[in-house]
Amino acid sequence: MMLVPPKSRPEYILYVHSVNSSQGDICYNRLFNLYQEIAQIPDERLKIIIDFHYCEFLDHLGVAFLGGIVRSIKNRQGQLEFDLQTLSKRIHMNLAQNGFLHECGENLQPWQGNSVRYRCDLALDDSIYQYLEEQWLGQDWIDISPDLSEGIVSNVAEIYLNAFDHSQSEIGVFSCGQHYPKKKMLELTTIDFGVGIINNVRSLPQYTEISTEEALKWAFEPGNSTKQQELSRGNGLKLLQDFVIKNQGSLRVCTNDGQVIVSDNGVIYNSTKNPFSGTLVNIAFRCDNSN
């Protein structure tokens, strides 16, 4: 995605380029840079047209991130317009199927396909558990036992709960997923545009000078919380980590100036050059070869 400032017109143009999370850091850094650019526009000049001329592929990560940008602009009372005439038929069908266009006010009802529905949530409720159980893990795209499915849903719901409790985001949590038959992968992204995990850890008096890597390790240790007198919650990301490694999938958490990457190579904590003032979690599971 690329933001072009106005010259002879009052509006910025946000050109949505192709987004493919399999490109790794390149993809994530472009999105984070874009969000920083939009955040720096003064509210009184926040007029944006979203153009899809250069978009040939928009994966679930791009959909969730774009949804957050749209909600952020509206939350700042900015003016926003979609140039839907620039959408290719393929991208239009995908955004209609996963419910993104419906959420943006178009009279198009989503339908079941390979998409895991786009959604925005302001609080944790039963519909999120239902979403994870039925639309994400319950479509027979992945070979998983009911008990393991329940455990994974519980851990992912904890990611939502932490976002609602700690992120201080005014615009909620954004989600979208996709089953990619050719890659034999099932993926899900959740994003909040709040203060970020590392900033939360550094807000504790005893951890103001903690390093990025140590802050991430502390945050994902079972039982740790930045809220006083909060009950310990489950096993953090341990179950997800174990399943990802066994399943030859991946788990990426990007927040502030750090990221956690889990794969069959283990767990890597590191710093990043392009900070994101929020928390993004992308989960990828390898599907059973028979699906």
Protein Blocks (a to p, Z undefined) as FASTA:
>chain_A
ZZdddfkbmbdcdddddddfknommlmmmmmmmmmmmmmpcfklmccdddfklpcbdcfk
lmmmmmmmmmmmmmnopacdddfklpcfklmmmmmmnommmmnopacdcdddfbccdddd
fbdcfklmmmmmmmmmmnopaccdfklmmmmmmmmmmmmmmmmmmnopanbpaddddddf
knopacdddddfbebjklmmmmpmklmmgcfklmmmmmmgghiafbehiacehjhjmmmm
mmmmmnopacdddehjbccdddfkbccddddfbdcedddddddddddfkZZ
